[in-house]
Amino acid sequence: MNIIPKDLKEVWDDWNLRGAVLVSLFFQILLIFCASSRKRTGNMIMTFIIWSVYLLADWIAAFAVGLIANGNKDCDKKVQSDDLLAFWAPFLLLHLGGPDTITAFALEDNELWLRHLLGLVIQLVAVVYVILESVWKELSIPTVLMLVAGIIKYAERTRALYLACLGNFKESMLPPPDAGPNYAQLMEEYSSKHRSNVPVTIIIAPEKRADPSASSVPKEESSEDPISEMENGYKFYKIFRGLIVDHMFSFQERNDSRKFFSELHSDQAFRVMEVELNFMYDALYTKMVVVNHMIGYFFRLICTGCIAASLALFASYHKHRMHKFDIGVSYALLIGALGLDVIAIIKLIFSDWTIVSLETSTAKRWIYSIREYLFFYKQLEPCRSFFDRRWCNRISQHSLIRYSLRERFKWYNKVAEFFGLKDLLDEIQCKKTMTVDEEVKKFIFQELEEKAQNAKKAEQKAQNEEQKAGKSRIAKEICSGRGDWILSQNACHSLLWSVEKEFDECLLMWHIATELCYYTDEKQKKNPNDEKEEEHPRLSKLLSEYMLYLLVMRPTMMSAVAGIGQIRFRDTCAEAKKFFRRGQPELSWFKKFCEQIKKFFCMGQSKPTDEEISRYCVKLLSVETVVKPIEVKGDRSKSVLFDACMLAKGLGGLNEKKRWKIMSKVWVELLSYAASHCRASAHAQQLSKGGELITFTWLLMAHFGLGDQFRIEEGHARAKLIVTK
């Protein structure tokens, strides 16, 4: 019994190969134009589309190779020529090589470079088998030319994956082994002279060090000069790319970086870091490192030349025996391959990598100017707002109180949990995004710069007092603060208990306390038109909801400091929902039914207004918290709801202006603490998903020398034997 109708089966048999090769070409076109957009947007739909096309592109190309290998023996009725089947096969190898704009979707794909190498061998054997099985005819020469191009493309991708594998990435930055001065020889000479009763002493001559005031990084020539930003971003990329693999740096590199960034404004610093992270993205997820040198250009020209020559030879071939549609497919494959290669070369020539590699400033400005004219569509609205940025420039927000007040349709929630879609629905329905404006960047930059200055002063003091043993720990101790530093500086010792707990508990408490203070202050605000006065509350709320989003919806980024954050969040939400439902009148069965229907037609949940949130916040703060919650409830539940109420009341006792200033500074400390304790690979992973503000904070901390990556202090000491009289 045949389940599939005979007519449908015949259509599939006749058109499966043609459809597969054309779909494979279409996927390559999509990837070369759309793959790079994922670094500019965190949109889930865009990410899903690119992910789907990335996976399907490899699958459909391998599937088509299999169809050709199978069809070579039992040839398709419409594809009359074995030679044409063999001619199509290398195009699939070319497609498996992929475009320059994407080699890996996720960081883990780079670790599978050996699998891709094996895939290259297997697919190459399959294609060569198809070619050898075909009769040697006029299309043999263009087929061999396309085979050469396909091998080059696939080899480029495999090489890019190999270099971006974190183990190889780290190994490529390791300096040559350094045994240091010959200690054994020196001691032998010293002992020999000592036994001969020759008076001798050892004098240590320190290695010459560069002048601390002389930075190896040039100053920013102009605040709006994009070429200068590219050059500086590239120089810092070459130094600080080692952050991804926990590389260690010298104090001279730290001093250069700290001096350079201290002389910049916040917007300039963030633009330089955008360029720097963009180079990191290219190195990890594209072919740029492979193709951007003389050998890469040489092979790329060979590849393009082979495709062009193959097109010319095919055009001169007598095609009277071929089906017209097959001729059209062949031309589509040839023109598509040539067009994609030309586009890749244009993108390569006018890329940031090419501009920074040129030696003369005149050549750089010529290339940059031509690029601006060539890609004129990037200057048009609304394209400009998208292409003008190197990351998404947005941060996600999540509010615990707002989430607790949203009630889903009962069965809607159960179905979502059954299929494992609850977290995805929470992110779609409860997450909102905000633009990272200049005020946010400026505030974070100023706070970290102040920490860097404090670290520098403390280091200078330690050096003057000859306490070099503790010098390397000073910056680490300063950046390890998670609110205690700010609270101590502002004499808020009564609030230190709130930051002495586990980080996830501390973060949840401060988040809820910030929400409580914000919504109750919004209700009682006396000067609603004072924008300057509102800046600190806005920044506090923005960073508070961003940090909760990272804790709850991006747990992999916070895995090193999250602890049992998921459990605390769930327990706190459960207690909040229980408290919010308290005192509500019991509804009749008819009203309950109507409420459920209303929630169903509101996409499964109701949305609370700001007035409702303010009312519930006031209700929460009205609860007496004289006795600690843990003494009343025990420690089975990990909820921190009423601990946060205690904190909010403590903050409420401060002057309003001082309160919000302290809270905003505490949130920057919590952000910087999480950034410095987040795994470096997690930061690198986010580069392919639009980027995160916490990654910029992590990189800025490194540039200001806040961390424990700087360990090389004195270099080699040069010992000399001096014979004394």
N, C-alpha and C positions, 0 to 999 in steps of 0.2 A: 504494500500500500504506500503510495507516494503522497506525503503530506504537502509537499511543495508542488504547485501546479506546473504542468509541463511547459506552458508558454512562459511562465516566469523563469523557469530553469533555463530555457533557451536564451532568453534575454540576458540572464546573468552570464551564461557561457560565452555569449557573443561580445558582451561589453565590459566584463569585469576588469580585464587588463587595461583597456583604454581608460576606463574610469579611475582605476588605481593610479596610473601614472599622472593623469591630469590633476587628481586630488592631491597627490604628492607635490606637484609643482605649485598648486594653489597654497598649500600649507607653507611652502618655502617663501612665497611672496608675503603671506601674512606675518611670518616670523621676522623677516628682514625689516619690515616697516613698523611692526607693533611691539616686538620683544623688548626694545629699549625703553618703552613707555612704562614698564613695570617699576623702574627706579624712580619715576616721577609721580606715581599714584599708588595709594594703598587700597584702591577700590577692589572689593572682593570679586565683582563680576569680571573686571578686566584681568585680574590675576587668574581666575578660573579659566577664562578663555585661552590665555597664553599657556597655562599649564596643560590644558586639553590638547591644544594644537602641538605643543612640544612633544607630548607623549605619542599622539597619533601620527605625527610626521615620521618618526622612526618606524612605527609599526606598519604604516601603509607602504613605506618604501621597501621594507623587508618582505612584506606580503607580495608586492608587485614583482620583486626578484624571484620569489618562489613561483609565482604564476608563469613568469617567463621561462624559468627552468623546466617547469612541468609542460608548458605549452610548446616547448621546442621539439618534443617527441610527438605529441598528439596535437598538431598545430591547429589553431583556431581557423574556422572556415573563412573568416573575413580577413585574417592576417595571413596572406598567401605566402609571404616571404620569410624564410628563416633568417635571412640577413637583416630584415627589419626588426625582428625580435631581438637579435643580438645587438643591434644598434641602440635599442631602447634600454638595455640592461645597464650600461655604464651611467646613464642619467640617474638611476636609482642610487648608485654608489655616490654620485655627486650630491644627491639630496640627503643621503645619510650623513654626509659631512656637515650639513647644516650651514646656515648663514653665519656671518661674523658676529652678529648682534647677540647670539645666545649659544653657548655650549653646554651650560648647566642651568637647570631651573632652580635647584636648591644646592646648598653647600655639599650635601651628601653625595650628589651626583659626581663631584670631582673625585671622590674616593673610589669610584667605579671605573677609573681610567683603564684598568687592566681588562675589565669586561669589554670595554669599547675596543681595545686593541685586539682581543679575541674576535669580536664582531667584525672588525676590519678584515681579519684573515679569512673568516668564514664567508663573508659576503663577497670578498675578492675571489675566492675559490669558486663560488657559485657563478659569478659573472664571467670569469675566465672559462668555466665549463660551458656556459651558454655560447660564448664566442667560438670556442674550439669545435663545438658540435655543429655550428653553422657552416655552410659551404663557403669557401673563400671567394667572395664576389667583390663588386665595386664598392660596397659600403664598408669593407673591412678596414680601410685606412681611417675614415672618420670614426669608426667604432674604436679603434686603438687610441686615437687622439682623445676621444671622450673618456676612455678608460684611464689614461694618464691624468686627465683633469680630475676625475673622480677619486683616484688614489691620493692626489695632492690634497683635495678638500677633506677627505676622511682622515688623512694623516694629520692635518692641521688641527682638527677637532680633538683627536686623541692626544696630541702633544699639548694642547691647551688644557685639557683635563688633567694631564700628568703634572704640569707645572702648577696648577691651581690646587692640587691635592695638598692638604695642610702640612703633611709630613715633608713633601718635596718643596713646598713653599718656604717652610722654615729652613730646610737644608740649603736652599739657594741663597739665603742671607747669612749663613754661618761664615765667619772669617776663617782663614787658614789656621790649622792647629798652632798654638803658641806655647812652647815649653818654657818660655821665659829665660832669663839669664842662666848661665851654666853654673849652678850652685855647687855641684860636686867638684868641678875643676877648681873653683875659687877656694873651696875649703881644703882641697889637697895642697894647693900652694901655701895657704895660710898655715896648715899644720906642719908642712915641710920647713918653712922658715922659723916657726915656733920651736921645732925640735932642734934646729941649728942655732938656737939662742939669738936669732936675729930679731931685734925689736921691730914689730910690725903692728899696724892698726888697720882696721877696715873703715873706710870713709864711704858713706852713702851719698851719691850724687843723684838727686831726683831727676826723672825724665823731664825734658823741657815741655812745658805746656803752652797751649795757645793763650793769648791775651784774653782774659774773660770779657773785656769790653769790646773785643773784636768779634763780631758775629759772622759766621760763615754764610748766613742767609742775608741777601740784599734787602734793603729797606723798600717798603712799598712806594713806588714812584708816584702813583696817583690813586686817590681814593676810589676812582671809578674806572681804572684801567684794567680791562678784562684780561689782557695778555700778561700783565704783571701778576694778576691773581692766579692765572694758570701756572706761571713759572714757580711762584712761591708754593702753590698747592702741590705741584709735582715734586719740588725739592723736599717738602715735608713728607710727602708720600714715600719717597725713597728711603727716608729715615724711619718714619713711624709706622710703616706697613708691618713691621715686626710685632706691633701690638697684637695683631690677630693671632700670632702663635707664641705669645708670652716671651718675646725677645727682650733682652736687657739692653739698656742704653747707658751712655756715659754721662757724667755730670756736665761735660762741655756741651753735649747736644741739648741737654735740658736747659742750660743757661742761654744758649742761642735761641731756642724756641721761646723761652719765657720772655727774653728781651724783645723779640720780634712781636709777639702777640700783645705785650704790654703797651706797645706803641700804636696799636690799632684801635679803631672804634669797634663796637660790637658788631655792626653790620658788615664791616670789612672782614673781621675775624671769621664770621660765619660763612661768608662767601669763599674765603680761602679754604675753610674746612669742607665746604661743599665740593670744591674742586678735588681736594685730597681724597674724600670718600668716593668721588666719582671714579678716580683712578683705581681705587681699591676694588670697586664694583667691576670695572673693566678687566682687571687682572684675575678676578675670581670667577666671572660668569661669561666672559666673551673671549674671542680669539686675539684680542689686541696685543697681548704680550708676544704671541707667536708671529703675527704678521708685521708688527711694527719694527722691523729692522731690515737690513739689506737682503739677508737670505729670504725673509718673508716676502719682500717685494719681488725678488727674483722668481720665486715659485708662483707667486700670484700672477705675474706677467706670463709665465709659461702656461698656467691654467687658462687664462683669458685667451692667449694665442691659440691654444689647442681647440677651444670652443669655437672661436672665430673661423679657424681653418676648417673645422668639421662642418660648420654651417655653409661655407663656400663650396666645399666638396659635395655636400648633399644637394645643394641647389643645382649643381651641374650634372647630377646623376639622372639617368633616364628612369622616370617613375611611372611609365605606362602600365606596368604590371601591378602597381599598388592601388589599393582602395583610396579614394579621395579623402575619406575621413582620416585614414592612417597617415596620409601625407600631411594633413593639417595638424594631427597630433605631433608628428615629428618636428614640424616647423615650430609648433608651440613650445616643445621641449628645448629646441635649440635657441630660439629667440629668448625664451624665458631664462635659460641658463646664462646666456650672454648678457642679458639685461641685468640679472641679479649680480653677476660678477662685476659689471661696470659700476653699478650702484655701490657695491661693496668697496671698490677701488676709490670712488669719489668720496665716500664716507671716511675711508682711511686717510686719504690725502689731506682732507680738511678737518681731521679730528684734532682734539686737544693734544694727543700723543705726538702728532706730526709737528704741531706748532711749537711745543716745548723742546723738541729735538733739534730744531733748526738753530744754527749758530748766530746768524745776524738778526737784529731786531727789525730791519727793513723787510726781510723775507717773512718773518713772523707776521708783521702787520699786513703784508700783501695777501698772505694766505687767509688771515682772519677777515680782511675786507672782502675778498672774493667769496668766502663762506657766507658772510652776511648777505651778499647780493644773490648768491646761488640758492640759498635756503630762505628766500624772501617771505615765504608763507609763514615762517616762524615769527615774523614781526607783525602779522595781522592778528586782530582780535577775532575770536577768543583764543586763537592758537598761541598767541604770545604769552598769555598767562600760564599756559601749560609747558611750552617748550623753553621758556625763559628760565625755568628752575631746574635744578639738578636732583631734587628730592620732592616729596609730596608737600612739604611745608605745612603739614597739618598734624594735630595730635588728637587722639581719641579720648572720649570722656565717659566715665561711668560713675553713677551716684548710687550709693547703698540705700539711702532713704527713698529716693525716687523708685528704685528697683523694688523695694519692699512694698511700696504702695501700689504698684502695678499688679493687677490681678488678671491672670489668664483664664480663659474658658476652660473648665475642669477637664473635659475630655480632650481638648486641644493639647493641653499640657501632657496628659498621659500618653497620647499618641507620639508626641515629640520625644518623650523619654524612652518609649519603647523602641523607636528607630534610632536612638542615639543622636538626635538632632537638637536636644535642649540647649546645649552650649552655643550651637550655631544660631538658633533662634534668638537666644539672649543677646548675642552680639549684633544681630540684624535689627532687633527691636529696641534694645536698651542702650546701645552705643550711639553716641553722637560725635561728630568731629568738629574741631575748631581750628581756624587758621593760626599759625604761630606768628604773631605780629612782632614788630620790632621792639616793643616794650618788654615782651617776654624774654627775647634774646638779650636785650640790654641788661635786664635785671640779673639773669643767670650769669652773664659775662662779668658784671661788676662784682657779684658775690664771689665768684671763683678767683677773680683777679685780686680781690682783697685777701682771700685765703693764701694766694701765692705770695703776696707781699709780706704777710705775717710769717709764712714759712721761710722766706728769704731773710727776714730780720732775725728770726730764731736761729737760722743756720749760721749767719754772720756772728751772732753772739756766741754760739757754740764753738765756732772756729777761733774766735778771739780768746776764748777761755780754754782752748786746746782740748775740746771735748769732741774730737772727730768721731769717736766710736758711736756717739748718738746722733751725729749729723744726718746720716742716711735715713734715720727713723722719724725725723721731725716732720717732714712733709706727709709721710704716711699717717702719722698720728693726727695731724691737722685735718686731713681729708677723711679720716675714719669717723669723724663726728657725725652723728645722725640726729642733731637737734640739741645735744647737751652743750656743745660749744657755744651756740647762740644764746641758750638759756642762761648759761653761766656768765657770759659777757654782759647780759642785761639784768643780772641779779634776780633772775626768776628761779631761785633754788627750790621753791615750793612745787614747781612743775617738773623737776628733774625725774621724778618717779615715772612719768609717762614715757620717757625715752630710754629708760634703763631695762626695759623688757625686751623680748624677742622682736626682731625687726617687723615681722608681719603683724604682730599684735600692736606694736607702736604705730605702724602705718594706718591700721584700721581705726584705732582710737583717734588719731589726729585727723583722719578723714571725716569721721562722724562729728567730731568737735568743730571742725571747720564748717561743715554743713549747718550745724546747729547755730553757730555764731553768725554765719552769713545770712541765713533766712530770718533769724530773729532781728538782726541788725537792719536788714532790708525793710522790715516792718516798722521799725522805730527810728529810721534814719532822719536826722534833722536837716541835713544839707544835701538833698538829692541831686542838686546841680553842680556840686563840687567834684569835678572829674578827677582832680589830683588826689582828693581824699579817697576816692573809690578805687584807685589803682591797686593798692595792696590787697584789699578784699578780693578783687577780680583775679589777681595773680595767684592768691592763696587757693581760691576755689578751682581755678584752672589746673594748677599743679596737683591739687588734692585729687580731683577726679581722674586726672591722667595717671597718677600713681596707682589708684585703685584699679583702673583699666589694666595696667600692666600686671598687677598682682593676680587679678581674677581671670582675665581673658588672654593674657600672654604669660602664662606661668613658666614657660621655658626660658624667658628672658630673666625672670626673677628667681630661678630655681636655686641659686646659691644662697639667697637670703629669704626665700618665701616661707620656709619652715612648713607649718601646717596652716598656711594662709587660706587655702580652700576650705578647710574644716571650720576655721574661725569665721570666715565670711558666711558660710551656710548657716552656722549656728546663730550668728548675729542677725542675719536676715529672718530666721525663724522666730527669734525673740522679738524683733521689731514688728513683724506681721502680727504676732500674738498680742503685742501691746497696742497696736493701732486698731485691732478689731475689738479691743476691750471697751465696753460701754456702748457699743453700737446696738440699736434696737433689733430684736429678733424679727426677721421678715417672714411673712406668710409664704406658703409654698408657691402661690401664684406670682408673688413679687420676686421670689428667688428665681423662678423659671424665666421671668421677664429679664432679670439682670443677666442670666446666663445667655439668653438670646442676644441681648445687647452686646455682651462681650464677644460673642461669636462673630457678629457682623462688624465688630471693630477690630478685625484681624486677631482675635483671640485674647485681647487684653484691653483694659481701660488705662488711660494716661492721666496721672495726677497733674493738677495745675500748681503754679508757684504759691498761690494762696492756700491751697490745701497743705502743701509741704510746710509752709510757715506755721499753720495752725498746729500741725502735728509736732513740729519742733518745739513750739512753746509748751505743748502738752508733755513732751519728754523732759524738758528742763524743769517742769513743775514737780517732778518726782523727787522726794527727799532722798539724798544719797549720803546720809551721815555715816552709815555702816557700809564697809566695802562689799560689793556684790559677791565676791568669792566666799566671804564669811557666812553669807546667807544661803547661797545656791550650791556651794561646793564647787569642785573643779571638773565635773563630768562635762558640762556644757562649756564650750570655749568662747561663748559670746562675750563681746566687749562693749555692748551697747551702753550699759549704765556706767562703766568705767569711763567711756567717752563723755557721758553727761557730767561726771565729776570733773573731767579735764575742761570741758566747756565752761563750767561754772568758775573754775579757777582762772581761766582766761578772761572770763567776764569781769573779774575783779580788777583787771588792768585798765588803764586809760585806753580809750578806743583806738586812737592813732598809734599808740605804742603796741597795743595788742596785735593789730593787723600787720604792723611792720615786723614784729617778732615772728608771727605765724608764717608770713611769706618767706622769711629767711630760714625758718625751720624746714619748710618744704623744699627749699633749694638744697639744704643739707641732706635731707632724706633722698632727694633725687640723685645727688652726687654720690652718696653712700651706695645706693643701688647700682648706679652706673659703674662705679669702680669695683664692685663685687660681682657684677654680671659676667658670665663667661664670655671671653673675647669672640668665640665662634658664634655666639648668639647675636652679638652686634653685627658681625659680618653677614649673618643670615638675613638680617633685616634690610640690608642694602638692596636686596632684590625684591623687597616688598614695599618700597616707597620710603624706607628709612624711618628712624624714630628720633625724637628729641633727646632721649636718653643716650643715644649713640653719639650725638654731637657733644653732649655733656661729658661723656667718657673721653672723647678725643680732646676736648678743650682742657680737661683736667691733666691729661698727659702733656699737652703743650705748655701748661703752666707749671709742670713739674710736681703735680700732686699725685703721688702714688709711690709704689715700691719697685718700679721698673728701672730706676736709675741706681746702678751699683758700682760702676767703674769709676774710681776716684783718682788715684795717683798715677796709674800706668806702671811701667817698669821702673824699678829703682836700679841705678847703675852703681855697683859696688867696685871700689878700687882699693888695692893693697898699697899702703904707704909705709915705707921703711923709715922708722924714726931713729934719731940719734940718742 
